[in-house]
Amino acid sequence: MQAAIYETYGPASVVELRDIPRPEPAEGELLIRVEASAVSTADWRLRAGAFPRGMWLPGRLFAGLFRPRRKILGTDFAGRVEATGAAVQNFRTGDSVFGFSGSGGHAQFLTVAADGPVALKPLNLTPQEAAAVPFGAVSALVFLRDVAKIRPGEKILINGASGGVGIFAVQLAKHFGAEVTAVASRPNHAMLQDLGADHLIDYKTEDFSHSGQTWDVILDTVGATNWTQARAALTPEGRYVPLEFGLGSIFRALFVNLRGGRKFRIAVSGDKPEDVRLIAELLASRKLRPVIDSVHPLARIRDAHLRVETRHKTGAVVVAVAA
């Protein structure tokens, strides 16, 4: 099978397409014929070794200190079950599925645990649309529901609202009954309004922290704000939730949260199977929909990495793995 391999950290050019043996499913695993995958911000950071400030050493210890431990990137996938392990009962050969793989999505075949974060693909989505979902949608769900603990009627500002996480954060915040202010460049405003945003801010011309407005939750999906900015725009019991943070932010959050009032909440996203199934239900009922920035064939996966690295994509950058 063909797979996009990287054996050293660096620019997009370190990713090479190679022929490698096809994996075989263990007793409790599924063998997936991958139809589409995505290149996420996490893939870019792992490939480039571009970890947030103060997180270089923890990041390298996780990914591989001197060279990558896992040589095939790609956490989001959509495809068909090619074969099942002997103990698998919840999926059958031929099922269309999507979900998280941990790694390995940038290849023609991969194996995943049958009881892991994988679900049947909603019938109303193409494989490319389904591959655009898992990382962004589940991250948005976890940070809104579990970290910010968003409540109906609250006001939320979403910074980076047109990105891979942001477009789902807008939709899920509306689903949870919040009043949404989306921060993005003006060309993306019509799309965000169509997704449900109540108010729009162009970050190029307006600084939300000096607007005089306040929000119950400020969700920063792109690491473009800090606690000082957020504190000025939070209600007295408001919560600041950045998805990207460095070591300094961790210590700042510990100090801030010792006091009453405004909170600085630090967390990492999960990948629980029940969350993927919930997202699948919301997609099937059309309460959520994906946004695709661009589609690239597997043979040109470097172009997908370069697009993500601009940090100005709209929605997800998808890799068409199947011909």
N, C-alpha and C positions, 0 to 999 in steps of 0.2 A: 504494500500500500504506500501511498505518498503521504508525507507529513512535513510540516514546517518545523525545522529543527534550529535551535540556537545553542551553541556550546560555550559561548563567552558573552559577557555583558557588553553592551555597546549600542551603536545606532541601528537603525532598521536593517542595514546591510548585513548584519550578523545572522539574520534569519535566512535559512536556505531550505529549498524543497528537496527532499531526499526520499528514496525508496527504502523502507524498513519492513521487517516482518509484521504481519497482522497479529494483534493480540488475541488471546483466547479467553473466554469468560470463565471465572472460577465458579464454584458451586452456587454462590448467592449473587452472581453478577449477570448483567446484560451486556451483550456485544451489540454496539450501535453502529449502523452504517450512517455516518454523518452526512447530512444534506446541506446544512448551513451552520455556521458558528459566528462568533463576534470577536472583535478585538476591543477590549475594554481598557479603561484607564489603568486598571490593575495589571493587565498584560503589558502595557507600555512601561509602567514603573518596574516591573520584574525584568523585562528585557533590557532596559537601559540602566538598571540599578539606580533609578532616580527616586529614592525614598525621601519623604519629607525631612525637614531640618531636625537633626538630633536622632533620627530613626535609621541612619545608615547601617550601623552595626546590628541592631535587632533585625532589620530587613535582610541583611546579608546572612545572618545566622539562620533565618527562616528559609531563604531561597538558595543558599549555598555561598559559603564565605568567599571562595576564590573563583568558582565557576558554577553555573546553574545546576541545581540538583535534579530538577525536572526539565527535560530538554524540549518538551512540546507544550506550548502555552495554549490558552483557550479554555475558559471556564464555562462559557455558555454554548449550548449546542441544541440542535434540533435534527432529528433523523428517524430512522426506522430500526426496530429491534431485528437484528440479523440472526441472533441465537440467544438462548438463555441457559444459565447454569442449572444443574440438576435440582437444586432446592428452590428455584424461583417459581412462585405461584401467582403473583399479582400482575405479570405481564406475559404476553405471548409473542411469538415470532410474527413479524409483520406490523406490530403496533407502531403508530406514529407517536413519538415522544419528544419532550424537550426538558431542559433543566440545567443543573450545575454538574460539572465533571471534576472540579478541583484543578485539573489540567488535562491536556490531551485533546481538546476540541479542535485544534488546527491540524487535523489529520482525517483520512478517509474512514477510519474505524477507531473506536475507543471502547473501553469497558468501564461500566459504572455499577455501583452497588444497587441492586434492585429495590432495597429499602432506603435508599438515599434520596437526595433532592431531585427527583425526576418524576414527571407526571405525563399523562396522556396529553398530546397536543390538541388544543381546541380545534374543531373542524373548520371554524371560520378564519383560521390563520394559515398562511403559507409557511413552509419551513423557514424561509428567510425572516418573515415577521416574527415567528416564534423564537428564533435565535436572538432577536433584538431585545428580548424581554428579561431573562432571569436576573442578571446582575443588577440592572437598574431598578426593576420592579421590586425585587425582594429587599434590596438596600433601602429603597424609599419606604417600604412597608415597615421594616424593623425600626428605622430611625424615627418615623412618625408615631407608630403605635407603641413601641416598647421604650424608646429613649425619650422622645419629646412628650409622650403620653398626651397626644393631641385630643382635645375634647370638642364636641359640637358647639358651634357658636364662637370659638376662639379665632383670633386673627393670627395668620401666619405669613411671614415673608420668606420666600424661597429664592436664595441667591444661586445663580447658575441654573435657572429654571428650564433652559432649553437643552441641557445636556442629557446624558444617558440616564442619570438618576433623577434629574430635575423634572423631566417630562412626566415621569410616573409619580413624583412627589406632588405635582400640581393636581393630577387626577385623583390620587388617593386622599389628599387633604380635603378635596371637595367631597369625596365619598364619605369621609369621616365627619362631614358637616362643618368644616372650617371656612372662614373667609380668607381667600388667597390673594396675596400680592406677589406677582412673579417679576423677578429681576433678570433681564436679558437684553441683548441688543435689539434695537427697534425692528430690524427685518424679521425677527422671530415673534413679534408681538401678536400678529394675527393668528398664528398657529397656537400660541399659548392661550389666547382668548377662546379659541375654538375648543381647546382642551378643558376649559372651565375656569381659567384665572379671572378673578373679579377686578383686579387692579394691576397695572403694568408700570414698571420703572425701567427706563433705559439707563444702564449703569455708566454709559459713556457721557451722559449729560447731567445726571442727577445722583447725588450721594444720599442714600436712604437714611444714613445716620445723622444727617443734618436737615432732614425734612420736617422735623417737629412731630412726626407721627410715631406711634409706638405699637408694638406687636406682642402677642403672648408667646409666640415661638418665632425664632429666627433660625432657619435651616440653611446652612451654607454647604452646598454640594461640591464646590470647586476649590475651597481653601483660599478664597479671595478676601476674607474679612478677619478681624481679630476681636478679642474680648472687649477692648476699649470702644470700638465702633458699635458692637452689638449692645453693650450695656446702655449706651445712650438712647437706644431705640427699643428697649424692652419695657414692658409694663412692670410694676413692682414685683410681681410673682412670675415674670417671664423666664423662658428657657432658651439659652443659646446652644445650638447643636451643630457643630462642624463635623463633616464627614472626614476631612483631611486635617491632620494636626501633627505637630512635632512634639519633641520631648518637653519643651518649655510650656506648651499648652497643657500638658498633663499635670505639671506642678501647679500651674496657674489655676486649673480647674479644682484641684484639691483644696487650695487656699480659699478660693471663692465660695465653694460649697460648704465650708465650715461655718459660714455666716448665713443668716436668714435672707429671704428676699430672692433676688434674681439668681438663676442657676446656670452653670457652665457644664454641660453634660457631654462627657467623652465616652465613646463606645466603638465597637467594631461590629460590622454586619454579620449576621448568621446565614445559614443555608439549610434551614430545617425543611424536611419533606412536606410537612403540613403547610408551610408558607408557600411553597411552589404550587401545591394543589389549590390553595386559596386564590393565588394569582391566576391559575388556569380557569377557575370558576368565574372570576371577574372578567377575564378576557372573553370567555364563552358567552357571557351575558352582555357583552359590549359595554361594560362599565369602565373598562380600561382598553386602551389601544396603543400599539407600539408606534414609534416614529423612527424611520430609517434615514440616516444621513446619506449613506452611500453603500454600494455593494461592489465588492472586489472578488475576482476569481482567486482560488487558492494559489494559482501560479503567480499572482501579483499581490500576495499578502503583505509585502513590504510597503506597498502604497497604502494599505489599510493602517499599518503602524504609523506611517508618516501623517496620515489624516488625524489620527487620535492624538498624536504628539503636538499638533497645533493648539490643542485645548479649545478649539472653537467649533467643534462638531455640533450638529443638531440631532439629538437622539443617538442612535446606535450606528456603529460602523460594522457592517456585516460582511462575512466571507462566504461566498458561494462555493461549497466544497464539492458537491455533486455536479456533474456536467449538466 
